[in-house]
Amino acid sequence: EKQLLNESFYISSFSMLVSSLFNLGRFEEIIDLEKDYLEYTQNRNKISTTSPITDFYIGASFANLGNFSDGIIYIIQAQKNVGGVAEYEYIDSVIKQIMDYL
């Protein structure tokens, strides 16, 4: 008998994949996954199904590849959804660095 996996398993797995690729500096591969991520998030009613760290890594990948306009959108989205003050402040510092660069 087939067992259905909880949707949170897929979200966590995708987040771990993006995090791993980011740590390896494989930004192009993360950007390639962004299309699937966008499709997934647009088909969900709850923003809680997305991961702030995934948004941050996608945004940082865009920024690392020179696409700051797409990058900042994801990074701001990540900042809106983080739970802690330290994470918020860290992301805020990244946003300021990007703005200073521009």
N, C-alpha and C positions, 0 to 999 in steps of 0.2 A: 504494500500500500504506500502510495506516495505521501510524503509529509511536506506541507507547505512551510517555507521558511518565513519568518517574520520580516516585514519590510525593513525594519531597523537594521537587520543583518546586512541587507544590500547597501543601505546608506553607509553603514560603518565600513563595509568592505571597500566601497568606492572612495570614501574619505582616506582610508589607509593607503590605497593605491596612489591617489593623488599626492599624499604626503610623502610616500616613498619615492615617487618620481621626482618630486621637488627636491628632496634631499640628495638625489643623484644628479641634479642639474638638468634633467630631461624636460625642459620647459615646453618644447614643441609638442611632445607627447601629451602633456597636460592640456594644451590648447586644442589638440585633436579630440580629446575627451569632452571638451567644453560643450560641443554641440549636443551630445547625449545628455549632459547635465542640464542644459537649458531646456531640452525637451521634457526631461523628467520633472523639473521644478515647475514648468508651466502647466503641466498636467495635474498638479497637486493643488488642493485648496489651502493647505496649511503650510505656512512658511517654516514651521518647526521641523518639517521633513528635510530641510537643508542643514548643512553644517557650516558654522562660521569659519572653521579652519579650512574647509574645502574652498569656500568663497575666497578666503585670504590667499591660499596657495594659487588658485586660478588667477586672481588679480595680480599677485606678485609675479607669476609666470608671464603674463602679458607685459607687465612693466619691465621685466628682465629682457624681454625681446624687443623693447622699444615702443610698445603700443600702450602708452600711458592712459589714453582716454578709456579704453576698455578695462584696463587694469584698475583704475581708480573706482570704477563702478562696482566691481566685485569687492574691492577692499572696503569701500564705504558700507556695502551690504553686510560684510563680515562684522564691521564695527557695530552696526545696529543690532546684531544678534548675539554678541558675546555676553557671557554671564558675569564676568568679573571686572573689577576696576583696573587691575593690572593689564589684562588683555586689551581693554578699551584704550588705555593710555599707550600701550605699545603700538597698536594699530594707528592711533592718532599720530604718533611720532613718524610712522611710515608715510602716512598721508602728507604730513608737513614736509618730509624729505622730497616726496614726489612733486609737491607744489613748488618747493624751492628750486627744484631742478628745471621745472617748466618756466 
